[in-house]
């Protein structure tokens, strides 16, 4: 492995770590929203969309 490829890999790993950090921040914000939905709104489309997004964010963070 030469220095150019080593630098490319290092840069990509840094970008991936930054993306994972951003995803975690979004996931935490969405989790707070989801946890604070009033009981009378827990059958709403927004509630189910939030639940779906949380699953997708969890999968994305796992892959990174």
C-alpha positions in Angstrom: 0.0 0.0 0.0 1.4 3.3 -0.9 1.0 6.6 0.8 -1.6 7.9 -1.6 -3.9 5.0 -0.9 -3.2 5.1 2.8 -4.2 8.8 2.8 -7.4 8.1 0.8 -8.4 5.3 3.2 -7.7 7.6 6.2 -9.8 10.4 4.7 -12.7 8.0 4.0 -12.6 6.6 7.5 -12.7 10.2 8.9 -15.7 11.0 6.7 -17.5 7.8 7.7 -16.9 8.6 11.4 -18.2 12.1 10.9 -21.3 10.7 9.1 -21.9 8.2 11.9 -21.7 11.0 14.5 -24.2 13.1 12.6 -26.5 10.1 12.3 -26.3 9.4 16.0 -27.2 13.1 16.7 -30.2 12.9 14.5 -31.2 9.5 16.0 -31.0 10.9 19.5 -33.2 13.8 18.6 -35.7 11.6 16.9 -35.7 9.2 19.9 -36.5 12.1 22.2 -39.4 13.1 19.9 -40.7 9.5 19.8 -40.4 9.1 23.6 -42.4 12.3 24.2 -45.3 11.7 21.9 -48.5 12.0 23.9 -50.4 8.8 24.4 -53.4 10.1 22.4 -51.1 10.6 19.3 -49.4 7.2 19.4 -51.7 5.9 16.6 -50.8 8.7 14.3 -48.9 8.6 11.0 -46.2 10.8 12.4 -45.6 8.4 15.3 -45.3 5.4 13.0 -43.1 7.4 10.6 -40.8 8.3 13.5 -40.7 4.7 14.6 -39.7 3.6 11.0 -37.0 6.4 10.8 -35.5 5.2 14.1 -35.2 1.7 12.7 -33.6 3.0 9.6 -31.2 5.2 11.5 -30.3 2.3 13.8 -29.5 0.2 10.7 -27.4 3.0 9.1 -25.4 3.5 12.3 -24.8 -0.3 12.5 -23.5 -0.4 8.9 -21.1 2.5 9.5 
